[in-house]
Amino acid sequence: MSDRDRDGRALELALAVVGLVAVLYSLLIAARPLAGVTVVAWLFGAYLAWRSFGLAVRFVVAVERIADAMEARADE
C-alpha cells in the first residue's frame, strides 16, 4: 500500500469520524437532526471537491505526458 493510499484512507476515516460525531451530537445533545445532516453533507461535498481536484490534476498530468510523447515523436 502506497503512502497516497494510506493518506487517502486516513482522510476518509477522519471525515467519517467527524461526520459521526456531528450527527450524534446533533441527535443526542442539540436535538436538531438536520444540523448533523447538514454538517455531513458539507463534509461530503468538500470530500468530493477534493477528489475532483485530484482527478483534474491527474488528467492534466496525463495530457502533458501525451503532448510530450507526441512532441518527442515529431522531433525524431
All heavy atoms as a GROMACS GRO file, in nm:
protein
  578
    1MET      N    1   0.085  -0.117   0.000
    1MET     CA    2   0.000   0.000   0.000
    1MET      C    3   0.090   0.123   0.000
    1MET      O    4   0.179   0.137   0.081
    1MET     CB    5  -0.090  -0.004   0.123
    1MET     CG    6  -0.193   0.106   0.124
    1MET     SD    7  -0.304   0.099   0.266
    1MET     CE    8  -0.420  -0.021   0.211
    2SER      N    9   0.064   0.214  -0.090
    2SER     CA   10   0.148   0.333  -0.101
    2SER      C   11   0.107   0.437   0.003
    2SER      O   12   0.004   0.428   0.069
    2SER     CB   13   0.137   0.392  -0.241
    2SER     OG   14   0.008   0.448  -0.260
    3ASP      N   15   0.192   0.537   0.017
    3ASP     CA   16   0.164   0.644   0.112
    3ASP      C   17   0.038   0.720   0.074
    3ASP      O   18  -0.038   0.764   0.160
    3ASP     CB   19   0.283   0.740   0.121
    3ASP     CG   20   0.402   0.678   0.192
    3ASP    OD1   21   0.380   0.584   0.270
    3ASP    OD2   22   0.515   0.723   0.168
    4ARG      N   23   0.016   0.736  -0.057
    4ARG     CA   24  -0.101   0.808  -0.104
    4ARG      C   25  -0.229   0.733  -0.064
    4ARG      O   26  -0.327   0.794  -0.022
    4ARG     CB   27  -0.096   0.826  -0.255
    4ARG     CG   28  -0.213   0.906  -0.309
    4ARG     CD   29  -0.208   0.922  -0.457
    4ARG     NE   30  -0.090   0.997  -0.496
    4ARG     CZ   31  -0.060   1.026  -0.619
    4ARG    NH1   32  -0.136   0.985  -0.717
    4ARG    NH2   33   0.048   1.094  -0.648
    5ASP      N   34  -0.226   0.600  -0.076
    5ASP     CA   35  -0.342   0.520  -0.036
    5ASP      C   36  -0.368   0.532   0.113
    5ASP      O   37  -0.482   0.544   0.158
    5ASP     CB   38  -0.323   0.374  -0.074
    5ASP     CG   39  -0.326   0.352  -0.225
    5ASP    OD1   40  -0.381   0.438  -0.296
    5ASP    OD2   41  -0.273   0.248  -0.269
    6ARG      N   42  -0.260   0.526   0.191
    6ARG     CA   43  -0.275   0.538   0.336
    6ARG      C   44  -0.326   0.675   0.376
    6ARG      O   45  -0.410   0.689   0.465
    6ARG     CB   46  -0.142   0.509   0.405
    6ARG     CG   47  -0.125   0.362   0.434
    6ARG     CD   48  -0.001   0.337   0.514
    6ARG     NE   49   0.087   0.267   0.420
    6ARG     CZ   50   0.216   0.282   0.411
    6ARG    NH1   51   0.278   0.362   0.492
    6ARG    NH2   52   0.286   0.216   0.322
    7ASP      N   53  -0.275   0.780   0.309
    7ASP     CA   54  -0.322   0.915   0.338
    7ASP      C   55  -0.470   0.930   0.301
    7ASP      O   56  -0.546   0.994   0.373
    7ASP     CB   57  -0.239   1.019   0.262
    7ASP     CG   58  -0.097   1.030   0.315
    7ASP    OD1   59  -0.072   0.983   0.428
    7ASP    OD2   60  -0.012   1.084   0.242
    8GLY      N   61  -0.508   0.872   0.188
    8GLY     CA   62  -0.648   0.879   0.146
    8GLY      C   63  -0.739   0.806   0.242
    8GLY      O   64  -0.848   0.854   0.276
    9ARG      N   65  -0.695   0.688   0.288
    9ARG     CA   66  -0.775   0.613   0.385
    9ARG      C   67  -0.784   0.687   0.518
    9ARG      O   68  -0.889   0.688   0.583
    9ARG     CB   69  -0.717   0.474   0.407
    9ARG     CG   70  -0.725   0.386   0.288
    9ARG     CD   71  -0.866   0.344   0.262
    9ARG     NE   72  -0.871   0.263   0.142
    9ARG     CZ   73  -0.976   0.249   0.066
    9ARG    NH1   74  -1.086   0.312   0.097
    9ARG    NH2   75  -0.972   0.175  -0.041
   10ALA      N   76  -0.675   0.749   0.559
   10ALA     CA   77  -0.675   0.825   0.684
   10ALA      C   78  -0.770   0.944   0.673
   10ALA      O   79  -0.844   0.974   0.768
   10ALA     CB   80  -0.534   0.872   0.718
   11LEU      N   81  -0.771   1.011   0.559
   11LEU     CA   82  -0.862   1.124   0.538
   11LEU      C   83  -1.006   1.076   0.540
   11LEU      O   84  -1.092   1.139   0.604
   11LEU     CB   85  -0.830   1.193   0.406
   11LEU     CG   86  -0.924   1.306   0.365
   11LEU    CD1   87  -0.914   1.420   0.466
   11LEU    CD2   88  -0.891   1.355   0.226
   12GLU      N   89  -1.034   0.966   0.473
   12GLU     CA   90  -1.171   0.913   0.472
   12GLU      C   91  -1.215   0.875   0.612
   12GLU      O   92  -1.329   0.903   0.653
   12GLU     CB   93  -1.180   0.792   0.380
   12GLU     CG   94  -1.166   0.826   0.233
   12GLU     CD   95  -1.156   0.704   0.145
   12GLU    OE1   96  -1.164   0.590   0.196
   12GLU    OE2   97  -1.142   0.722   0.024
   13LEU      N   98  -1.127   0.811   0.688
   13LEU     CA   99  -1.161   0.772   0.824
   13LEU      C  100  -1.184   0.895   0.912
   13LEU      O  101  -1.280   0.899   0.990
   13LEU     CB  102  -1.049   0.685   0.883
   13LEU     CG  103  -1.072   0.636   1.025
   13LEU    CD1  104  -1.195   0.546   1.031
   13LEU    CD2  105  -0.949   0.563   1.076
   14ALA      N  106  -1.099   0.996   0.898
   14ALA     CA  107  -1.115   1.118   0.977
   14ALA      C  108  -1.247   1.188   0.944
   14ALA      O  109  -1.319   1.232   1.035
   14ALA     CB  110  -0.997   1.212   0.953
   15LEU      N  111  -1.281   1.196   0.816
   15LEU     CA  112  -1.408   1.259   0.779
   15LEU      C  113  -1.527   1.178   0.830
   15LEU      O  114  -1.628   1.236   0.873
   15LEU     CB  115  -1.416   1.275   0.627
   15LEU     CG  116  -1.325   1.382   0.567
   15LEU    CD1  117  -1.334   1.380   0.415
   15LEU    CD2  118  -1.361   1.520   0.620
   16ALA      N  119  -1.515   1.046   0.825
   16ALA     CA  120  -1.624   0.962   0.876
   16ALA      C  121  -1.642   0.982   1.026
   16ALA      O  122  -1.756   0.991   1.075
   16ALA     CB  123  -1.595   0.815   0.844
   17VAL      N  124  -1.533   0.990   1.099
   17VAL     CA  125  -1.542   1.010   1.245
   17VAL      C  126  -1.602   1.147   1.276
   17VAL      O  127  -1.690   1.159   1.362
   17VAL     CB  128  -1.404   0.992   1.311
   17VAL    CG1  129  -1.404   1.041   1.455
   17VAL    CG2  130  -1.361   0.847   1.303
   18VAL      N  131  -1.557   1.249   1.207
   18VAL     CA  132  -1.611   1.384   1.230
   18VAL      C  133  -1.759   1.388   1.197
   18VAL      O  134  -1.840   1.445   1.271
   18VAL     CB  135  -1.532   1.490   1.148
   18VAL    CG1  136  -1.604   1.624   1.150
   18VAL    CG2  137  -1.392   1.504   1.202
   19GLY      N  138  -1.798   1.325   1.086
   19GLY     CA  139  -1.939   1.320   1.049
   19GLY      C  140  -2.022   1.246   1.151
   19GLY      O  141  -2.132   1.290   1.189
   20LEU      N  142  -1.972   1.133   1.200
   20LEU     CA  143  -2.044   1.056   1.300
   20LEU      C  144  -2.059   1.134   1.429
   20LEU      O  145  -2.167   1.136   1.490
   20LEU     CB  146  -1.973   0.924   1.326
   20LEU     CG  147  -2.039   0.830   1.426
   20LEU    CD1  148  -2.174   0.784   1.373
   20LEU    CD2  149  -1.948   0.711   1.453
   21VAL      N  150  -1.953   1.200   1.471
   21VAL     CA  151  -1.960   1.281   1.594
   21VAL      C  152  -2.061   1.395   1.576
   21VAL      O  153  -2.140   1.424   1.667
   21VAL     CB  154  -1.820   1.336   1.631
   21VAL    CG1  155  -1.830   1.444   1.738
   21VAL    CG2  156  -1.731   1.222   1.676
   22ALA      N  157  -2.061   1.458   1.460
   22ALA     CA  158  -2.156   1.568   1.436
   22ALA      C  159  -2.300   1.518   1.439
   22ALA      O  160  -2.388   1.584   1.498
   22ALA     CB  161  -2.125   1.634   1.302
   23VAL      N  162  -2.325   1.405   1.377
   23VAL     CA  163  -2.462   1.351   1.377
   23VAL      C  164  -2.504   1.311   1.518
   23VAL      O  165  -2.616   1.341   1.562
   23VAL     CB  166  -2.474   1.234   1.278
   23VAL    CG1  167  -2.604   1.159   1.297
   23VAL    CG2  168  -2.463   1.284   1.136
   24LEU      N  169  -2.416   1.241   1.589
   24LEU     CA  170  -2.450   1.200   1.725
   24LEU      C  171  -2.473   1.320   1.816
   24LEU      O  172  -2.566   1.322   1.897
   24LEU     CB  173  -2.341   1.109   1.782
   24LEU     CG  174  -2.335   0.969   1.723
   24LEU    CD1  175  -2.216   0.894   1.780
   24LEU    CD2  176  -2.465   0.895   1.748
   25TYR      N  177  -2.390   1.422   1.802
   25TYR     CA  178  -2.408   1.544   1.882
   25TYR      C  179  -2.542   1.609   1.850
   25TYR      O  180  -2.616   1.650   1.940
   25TYR     CB  181  -2.294   1.642   1.857
   25TYR     CG  182  -2.313   1.774   1.927
   25TYR    CD1  183  -2.283   1.787   2.062
   25TYR    CD2  184  -2.363   1.885   1.860
   25TYR    CE1  185  -2.303   1.908   2.128
   25TYR    CE2  186  -2.383   2.005   1.924
   25TYR     CZ  187  -2.353   2.016   2.058
   25TYR     OH  188  -2.373   2.135   2.124
   26SER      N  189  -2.571   1.620   1.720
   26SER     CA  190  -2.696   1.688   1.683
   26SER      C  191  -2.818   1.608   1.726
   26SER      O  192  -2.922   1.666   1.757
   26SER     CB  193  -2.699   1.714   1.533
   26SER     OG  194  -2.714   1.592   1.463
   27LEU      N  195  -2.808   1.476   1.730
   27LEU     CA  196  -2.922   1.394   1.772
   27LEU      C  197  -2.936   1.388   1.924
   27LEU      O  198  -3.046   1.403   1.977
   27LEU     CB  199  -2.908   1.252   1.717
   27LEU     CG  200  -2.932   1.234   1.568
   27LEU    CD1  201  -2.900   1.091   1.527
   27LEU    CD2  202  -3.074   1.270   1.532
   28LEU      N  203  -2.826   1.364   1.993
   28LEU     CA  204  -2.834   1.337   2.136
   28LEU      C  205  -2.828   1.461   2.223
   28LEU      O  206  -2.893   1.466   2.328
   28LEU     CB  207  -2.721   1.241   2.176
   28LEU     CG  208  -2.724   1.105   2.106
   28LEU    CD1  209  -2.601   1.024   2.145
   28LEU    CD2  210  -2.852   1.031   2.137
   29ILE      N  211  -2.754   1.561   2.185
   29ILE     CA  212  -2.734   1.677   2.272
   29ILE      C  213  -2.816   1.797   2.223
   29ILE      O  214  -2.893   1.856   2.298
   29ILE     CB  215  -2.584   1.713   2.282
   29ILE    CG1  216  -2.512   1.597   2.349
   29ILE    CG2  217  -2.564   1.842   2.360
   29ILE    CD1  218  -2.363   1.610   2.355
   30ALA      N  219  -2.801   1.833   2.097
   30ALA     CA  220  -2.869   1.952   2.046
   30ALA      C  221  -3.013   1.924   2.007
   30ALA      O  222  -3.093   2.018   1.994
   30ALA     CB  223  -2.793   2.009   1.928
   31ALA      N  224  -3.049   1.798   1.984
   31ALA     CA  225  -3.184   1.758   1.943
   31ALA      C  226  -3.225   1.828   1.813
   31ALA      O  227  -3.339   1.867   1.794
   31ALA     CB  228  -3.285   1.784   2.054
   32ARG      N  229  -3.128   1.846   1.725
   32ARG     CA  230  -3.154   1.906   1.593
   32ARG      C  231  -3.089   1.817   1.486
   32ARG      O  232  -2.976   1.840   1.445
   32ARG     CB  233  -3.097   2.047   1.585
   32ARG     CG  234  -3.158   2.143   1.682
   32ARG     CD  235  -3.098   2.282   1.664
   32ARG     NE  236  -3.142   2.373   1.767
   32ARG     CZ  237  -3.244   2.456   1.750
   32ARG    NH1  238  -3.311   2.458   1.639
   32ARG    NH2  239  -3.277   2.536   1.849
   33PRO      N  240  -3.160   1.715   1.442
   33PRO     CA  241  -3.100   1.619   1.348
   33PRO      C  242  -3.059   1.681   1.215
   33PRO      O  243  -2.963   1.638   1.153
   33PRO     CB  244  -3.209   1.513   1.328
   33PRO     CG  245  -3.330   1.562   1.394
   33PRO     CD  246  -3.295   1.678   1.481
   34LEU      N  247  -3.131   1.784   1.172
   34LEU     CA  248  -3.097   1.846   1.044
   34LEU      C  249  -2.961   1.914   1.049
   34LEU      O  250  -2.890   1.921   0.948
   34LEU     CB  251  -3.205   1.947   1.005
   34LEU     CG  252  -3.197   2.003   0.864
   34LEU    CD1  253  -3.198   1.889   0.762
   34LEU    CD2  254  -3.311   2.098   0.837
   35ALA      N  255  -2.920   1.961   1.165
   35ALA     CA  256  -2.788   2.023   1.179
   35ALA      C  257  -2.678   1.922   1.153
   35ALA      O  258  -2.580   1.950   1.084
   35ALA     CB  259  -2.772   2.084   1.318
   36GLY      N  260  -2.694   1.802   1.206
   36GLY     CA  261  -2.595   1.697   1.183
   36GLY      C  262  -2.590   1.654   1.038
   36GLY      O  263  -2.483   1.632   0.981
   37VAL      N  264  -2.706   1.643   0.976
   37VAL     CA  265  -2.712   1.606   0.834
   37VAL      C  266  -2.647   1.714   0.749
   37VAL      O  267  -2.577   1.685   0.652
   37VAL     CB  268  -2.858   1.580   0.791
   37VAL    CG1  269  -2.870   1.562   0.642
   37VAL    CG2  270  -2.915   1.460   0.865
   38THR      N  271  -2.667   1.839   0.786
   38THR     CA  272  -2.606   1.950   0.713
   38THR      C  273  -2.454   1.944   0.722
   38THR      O  274  -2.384   1.962   0.621
   38THR     CB  275  -2.658   2.084   0.767
   38THR    OG1  276  -2.799   2.087   0.757
   38THR    CG2  277  -2.598   2.201   0.690
   39VAL      N  278  -2.402   1.917   0.841
   39VAL     CA  279  -2.257   1.907   0.857
   39VAL      C  280  -2.201   1.792   0.774
   39VAL      O  281  -2.100   1.807   0.704
   39VAL     CB  282  -2.220   1.889   1.006
   39VAL    CG1  283  -2.074   1.852   1.023
   39VAL    CG2  284  -2.253   2.015   1.084
   40VAL      N  285  -2.269   1.679   0.777
   40VAL     CA  286  -2.224   1.564   0.698
   40VAL      C  287  -2.231   1.594   0.549
   40VAL      O  288  -2.141   1.558   0.472
   40VAL     CB  289  -2.306   1.438   0.734
   40VAL    CG1  290  -2.277   1.324   0.639
   40VAL    CG2  291  -2.278   1.396   0.877
   41ALA      N  292  -2.335   1.663   0.505
   41ALA     CA  293  -2.347   1.699   0.364
   41ALA      C  294  -2.232   1.792   0.322
   41ALA      O  295  -2.176   1.776   0.213
   41ALA     CB  296  -2.481   1.765   0.338
   42TRP      N  297  -2.198   1.888   0.406
   42TRP     CA  298  -2.086   1.978   0.376
   42TRP      C  299  -1.954   1.902   0.372
   42TRP      O  300  -1.869   1.926   0.285
   42TRP     CB  301  -2.078   2.092   0.478
   42TRP     CG  302  -2.171   2.205   0.444
   42TRP    CD1  303  -2.291   2.231   0.501
   42TRP    CD2  304  -2.151   2.306   0.345
   42TRP    NE1  305  -2.347   2.341   0.444
   42TRP    CE2  306  -2.264   2.389   0.347
   42TRP    CE3  307  -2.050   2.333   0.255
   42TRP    CZ2  308  -2.278   2.498   0.263
   42TRP    CZ3  309  -2.063   2.443   0.170
   42TRP    CH2  310  -2.176   2.523   0.174
   43LEU      N  311  -1.934   1.811   0.466
   43LEU     CA  312  -1.812   1.730   0.466
   43LEU      C  313  -1.803   1.644   0.340
   43LEU      O  314  -1.697   1.634   0.278
   43LEU     CB  315  -1.807   1.640   0.590
   43LEU     CG  316  -1.773   1.707   0.721
   43LEU    CD1  317  -1.789   1.608   0.836
   43LEU    CD2  318  -1.633   1.763   0.719
   44PHE      N  319  -1.915   1.584   0.303
   44PHE     CA  320  -1.917   1.501   0.184
   44PHE      C  321  -1.890   1.585   0.059
   44PHE      O  322  -1.817   1.544  -0.031
   44PHE     CB  323  -2.051   1.428   0.173
   44PHE     CG  324  -2.057   1.330   0.059
   44PHE    CD1  325  -1.978   1.216   0.060
   44PHE    CD2  326  -2.141   1.352  -0.048
   44PHE    CE1  327  -1.982   1.126  -0.045
   44PHE    CE2  328  -2.147   1.262  -0.153
   44PHE     CZ  329  -2.067   1.148  -0.152
   45GLY      N  330  -1.948   1.703   0.052
   45GLY     CA  331  -1.924   1.793  -0.061
   45GLY      C  332  -1.779   1.836  -0.069
   45GLY      O  333  -1.721   1.841  -0.178
   46ALA      N  334  -1.720   1.866   0.046
   46ALA     CA  335  -1.578   1.905   0.047
   46ALA      C  336  -1.490   1.788   0.004
   46ALA      O  337  -1.394   1.805  -0.071
   46ALA     CB  338  -1.538   1.953   0.186
   47TYR      N  339  -1.525   1.668   0.049
   47TYR     CA  340  -1.450   1.548   0.010
   47TYR      C  341  -1.460   1.524  -0.141
   47TYR      O  342  -1.360   1.496  -0.208
   47TYR     CB  343  -1.501   1.427   0.087
   47TYR     CG  344  -1.438   1.298   0.045
   47TYR    CD1  345  -1.307   1.268   0.079
   47TYR    CD2  346  -1.509   1.204  -0.030
   47TYR    CE1  347  -1.248   1.150   0.040
   47TYR    CE2  348  -1.451   1.086  -0.069
   47TYR     CZ  349  -1.321   1.059  -0.034
   47TYR     OH  350  -1.262   0.942  -0.074
   48LEU      N  351  -1.580   1.537  -0.195
   48LEU     CA  352  -1.597   1.520  -0.340
   48LEU      C  353  -1.521   1.627  -0.419
   48LEU      O  354  -1.464   1.598  -0.524
   48LEU     CB  355  -1.745   1.523  -0.377
   48LEU     CG  356  -1.825   1.399  -0.345
   48LEU    CD1  357  -1.970   1.418  -0.389
   48LEU    CD2  358  -1.766   1.276  -0.412
   49ALA      N  359  -1.522   1.750  -0.368
   49ALA     CA  360  -1.447   1.856  -0.435
   49ALA      C  361  -1.297   1.825  -0.434
   49ALA      O  362  -1.228   1.845  -0.535
   49ALA     CB  363  -1.474   1.991  -0.367
   50TRP      N  364  -1.247   1.777  -0.322
   50TRP     CA  365  -1.106   1.741  -0.312
   50TRP      C  366  -1.071   1.629  -0.407
   50TRP      O  367  -0.969   1.633  -0.476
   50TRP     CB  368  -1.073   1.702  -0.168
   50TRP     CG  369  -0.930   1.667  -0.149
   50TRP    CD1  370  -0.877   1.542  -0.137
   50TRP    CD2  371  -0.819   1.757  -0.145
   50TRP    NE1  372  -0.741   1.549  -0.124
   50TRP    CE2  373  -0.703   1.681  -0.128
   50TRP    CE3  374  -0.810   1.895  -0.152
   50TRP    CZ2  375  -0.578   1.739  -0.120
   50TRP    CZ3  376  -0.685   1.952  -0.143
   50TRP    CH2  377  -0.570   1.874  -0.128
   51ARG      N  378  -1.155   1.526  -0.414
   51ARG     CA  379  -1.130   1.414  -0.505
   51ARG      C  380  -1.138   1.461  -0.651
   51ARG      O  381  -1.060   1.417  -0.735
   51ARG     CB  382  -1.231   1.302  -0.481
   51ARG     CG  383  -1.222   1.235  -0.347
   51ARG     CD  384  -1.098   1.150  -0.336
   51ARG     NE  385  -1.098   1.046  -0.435
   51ARG     CZ  386  -1.070   0.920  -0.414
   51ARG    NH1  387  -1.038   0.880  -0.294
   51ARG    NH2  388  -1.072   0.834  -0.512
   52SER      N  389  -1.232   1.550  -0.682
   52SER     CA  390  -1.244   1.602  -0.818
   52SER      C  391  -1.121   1.684  -0.856
   52SER      O  392  -1.074   1.676  -0.970
   52SER     CB  393  -1.369   1.690  -0.830
   52SER     OG  394  -1.484   1.614  -0.806
   53PHE      N  395  -1.069   1.761  -0.762
   53PHE     CA  396  -0.948   1.837  -0.787
   53PHE      C  397  -0.831   1.743  -0.815
   53PHE      O  398  -0.753   1.766  -0.908
   53PHE     CB  399  -0.916   1.927  -0.667
   53PHE     CG  400  -0.789   2.005  -0.683
   53PHE    CD1  401  -0.782   2.111  -0.771
   53PHE    CD2  402  -0.676   1.971  -0.611
   53PHE    CE1  403  -0.665   2.183  -0.787
   53PHE    CE2  404  -0.559   2.041  -0.626
   53PHE     CZ  405  -0.552   2.148  -0.714
   54GLY      N  406  -0.818   1.638  -0.736
   54GLY     CA  407  -0.713   1.539  -0.759
   54GLY      C  408  -0.728   1.471  -0.894
   54GLY      O  409  -0.628   1.447  -0.964
   55LEU      N  410  -0.851   1.442  -0.934
   55LEU     CA  411  -0.876   1.382  -1.064
   55LEU      C  412  -0.836   1.479  -1.176
   55LEU      O  413  -0.776   1.438  -1.276
   55LEU     CB  414  -1.022   1.344  -1.076
   55LEU     CG  415  -1.065   1.278  -1.206
   55LEU    CD1  416  -0.994   1.145  -1.224
   55LEU    CD2  417  -1.215   1.259  -1.209
   56ALA      N  418  -0.869   1.606  -1.160
   56ALA     CA  419  -0.833   1.706  -1.260
   56ALA      C  420  -0.681   1.718  -1.273
   56ALA      O  421  -0.628   1.730  -1.384
   56ALA     CB  422  -0.895   1.841  -1.225
   57VAL      N  423  -0.611   1.714  -1.162
   57VAL     CA  424  -0.464   1.722  -1.164
   57VAL      C  425  -0.407   1.602  -1.239
   57VAL      O  426  -0.318   1.615  -1.323
   57VAL     CB  427  -0.407   1.732  -1.022
   57VAL    CG1  428  -0.257   1.709  -1.020
   57VAL    CG2  429  -0.442   1.867  -0.961
   58ARG      N  430  -0.459   1.482  -1.209
   58ARG     CA  431  -0.411   1.362  -1.278
   58ARG      C  432  -0.440   1.369  -1.428
   58ARG      O  433  -0.360   1.325  -1.510
   58ARG     CB  434  -0.476   1.238  -1.218
   58ARG     CG  435  -0.420   1.206  -1.082
   58ARG     CD  436  -0.484   1.089  -1.012
   58ARG     NE  437  -0.537   0.987  -1.100
   58ARG     CZ  438  -0.629   0.900  -1.064
   58ARG    NH1  439  -0.677   0.902  -0.942
   58ARG    NH2  440  -0.671   0.809  -1.148
   59PHE      N  441  -0.556   1.424  -1.465
   59PHE     CA  442  -0.591   1.439  -1.606
   59PHE      C  443  -0.493   1.533  -1.676
   59PHE      O  444  -0.446   1.504  -1.787
   59PHE     CB  445  -0.734   1.492  -1.619
   59PHE     CG  446  -0.778   1.512  -1.761
   59PHE    CD1  447  -0.809   1.404  -1.840
   59PHE    CD2  448  -0.789   1.639  -1.812
   59PHE    CE1  449  -0.849   1.422  -1.971
   59PHE    CE2  450  -0.830   1.659  -1.943
   59PHE     CZ  451  -0.861   1.550  -2.023
   60VAL      N  452  -0.461   1.645  -1.614
   60VAL     CA  453  -0.368   1.741  -1.674
   60VAL      C  454  -0.230   1.678  -1.690
   60VAL      O  455  -0.164   1.695  -1.794
   60VAL     CB  456  -0.361   1.871  -1.590
   60VAL    CG1  457  -0.245   1.958  -1.632
   60VAL    CG2  458  -0.492   1.947  -1.601
   61VAL      N  459  -0.185   1.604  -1.590
   61VAL     CA  460  -0.054   1.538  -1.599
   61VAL      C  461  -0.054   1.438  -1.713
   61VAL      O  462   0.044   1.429  -1.789
   61VAL     CB  463  -0.019   1.471  -1.464
   61VAL    CG1  464   0.100   1.378  -1.478
   61VAL    CG2  465   0.008   1.576  -1.359
   62ALA      N  466  -0.163   1.364  -1.729
   62ALA     CA  467  -0.170   1.265  -1.837
   62ALA      C  468  -0.168   1.333  -1.974
   62ALA      O  469  -0.099   1.287  -2.066
   62ALA     CB  470  -0.296   1.181  -1.823
   63VAL      N  471  -0.240   1.443  -1.988
   63VAL     CA  472  -0.240   1.515  -2.116
   63VAL      C  473  -0.102   1.572  -2.145
   63VAL      O  474  -0.055   1.570  -2.260
   63VAL     CB  475  -0.349   1.626  -2.115
   63VAL    CG1  476  -0.334   1.718  -2.234
   63VAL    CG2  477  -0.487   1.563  -2.113
   64GLU      N  478  -0.034   1.622  -2.044
   64GLU     CA  479   0.102   1.673  -2.064
   64GLU      C  480   0.197   1.561  -2.107
   64GLU      O  481   0.283   1.582  -2.193
   64GLU     CB  482   0.153   1.739  -1.937
   64GLU     CG  483   0.089   1.873  -1.908
   64GLU     CD  484   0.134   1.933  -1.776
   64GLU    OE1  485   0.196   1.861  -1.694
   64GLU    OE2  486   0.107   2.052  -1.755
   65ARG      N  487   0.182   1.443  -2.048
   65ARG     CA  488   0.267   1.330  -2.089
   65ARG      C  489   0.240   1.291  -2.234
   65ARG      O  490   0.334   1.263  -2.310
   65ARG     CB  491   0.241   1.209  -1.998
   65ARG     CG  492   0.310   1.219  -1.868
   65ARG     CD  493   0.301   1.094  -1.783
   65ARG     NE  494   0.253   0.977  -1.852
   65ARG     CZ  495   0.187   0.878  -1.794
   65ARG    NH1  496   0.162   0.883  -1.666
   65ARG    NH2  497   0.148   0.774  -1.862
   66ILE      N  498   0.114   1.293  -2.274
   66ILE     CA  499   0.081   1.262  -2.413
   66ILE      C  500   0.140   1.366  -2.506
   66ILE      O  501   0.197   1.334  -2.610
   66ILE     CB  502  -0.072   1.251  -2.431
   66ILE    CG1  503  -0.124   1.128  -2.357
   66ILE    CG2  504  -0.109   1.246  -2.577
   66ILE    CD1  505  -0.275   1.122  -2.348
   67ALA      N  506   0.129   1.493  -2.469
   67ALA     CA  507   0.183   1.600  -2.552
   67ALA      C  508   0.335   1.590  -2.562
   67ALA      O  509   0.392   1.609  -2.671
   67ALA     CB  510   0.144   1.736  -2.495
   68ASP      N  511   0.402   1.558  -2.452
   68ASP     CA  512   0.548   1.541  -2.455
   68ASP      C  513   0.587   1.424  -2.544
   68ASP      O  514   0.686   1.432  -2.619
   68ASP     CB  515   0.602   1.520  -2.314
   68ASP     CG  516   0.598   1.646  -2.230
   68ASP    OD1  517   0.585   1.757  -2.289
   68ASP    OD2  518   0.606   1.634  -2.106
   69ALA      N  519   0.512   1.315  -2.537
   69ALA     CA  520   0.542   1.199  -2.621
   69ALA      C  521   0.522   1.231  -2.768
   69ALA      O  522   0.603   1.191  -2.853
   69ALA     CB  523   0.456   1.080  -2.580
   70MET      N  524   0.416   1.305  -2.799
   70MET     CA  525   0.391   1.343  -2.939
   70MET      C  526   0.498   1.438  -2.989
   70MET      O  527   0.542   1.428  -3.103
   70MET     CB  528   0.253   1.406  -2.952
   70MET     CG  529   0.138   1.308  -2.932
   70MET     SD  530  -0.023   1.383  -2.939
   70MET     CE  531  -0.031   1.432  -3.110
   71GLU      N  532   0.544   1.529  -2.903
   71GLU     CA  533   0.650   1.623  -2.942
   71GLU      C  534   0.782   1.549  -2.964
   71GLU      O  535   0.855   1.578  -3.060
   71GLU     CB  536   0.666   1.729  -2.833
   71GLU     CG  537   0.767   1.836  -2.869
   71GLU     CD  538   0.778   1.940  -2.759
   71GLU    OE1  539   0.690   1.946  -2.672
   71GLU    OE2  540   0.876   2.015  -2.761
   72ALA      N  541   0.811   1.453  -2.877
   72ALA     CA  542   0.933   1.376  -2.893
   72ALA      C  543   0.930   1.293  -3.021
   72ALA      O  544   1.030   1.280  -3.092
   72ALA     CB  545   0.953   1.284  -2.772
   73ARG      N  546   0.814   1.240  -3.054
   73ARG     CA  547   0.799   1.162  -3.176
   73ARG      C  548   0.814   1.253  -3.300
   73ARG      O  549   0.871   1.214  -3.400
   73ARG     CB  550   0.664   1.091  -3.180
   73ARG     CG  551   0.648   1.004  -3.303
   73ARG     CD  552   0.521   0.928  -3.299
   73ARG     NE  553   0.533   0.823  -3.196
   73ARG     CZ  554   0.436   0.740  -3.168
   73ARG    NH1  555   0.321   0.747  -3.230
   73ARG    NH2  556   0.455   0.648  -3.076
   74ALA      N  557   0.763   1.376  -3.291
   74ALA     CA  558   0.773   1.469  -3.402
   74ALA      C  559   0.917   1.515  -3.422
   74ALA      O  560   0.960   1.545  -3.535
   74ALA     CB  561   0.683   1.588  -3.380
   75ASP      N  562   0.994   1.524  -3.315
   75ASP     CA  563   1.135   1.568  -3.325
   75ASP      C  564   1.225   1.461  -3.384
   75ASP      O  565   1.333   1.493  -3.432
   75ASP     CB  566   1.188   1.607  -3.186
   75ASP     CG  567   1.126   1.738  -3.138
   75ASP    OD1  568   1.072   1.812  -3.222
   75ASP    OD2  569   1.130   1.765  -3.016
   76GLU      N  570   1.182   1.336  -3.381
   76GLU     CA  571   1.267   1.227  -3.433
   76GLU      C  572   1.283   1.231  -3.582
   76GLU      O  573   1.227   1.274  -3.666
   76GLU     CB  574   1.210   1.092  -3.393
   76GLU     CG  575   1.227   1.064  -3.247
   76GLU     CD  576   1.166   0.931  -3.208
   76GLU    OE1  577   1.102   0.865  -3.291
   76GLU    OE2  578   1.181   0.895  -3.092
   0.00000   0.00000   0.00000
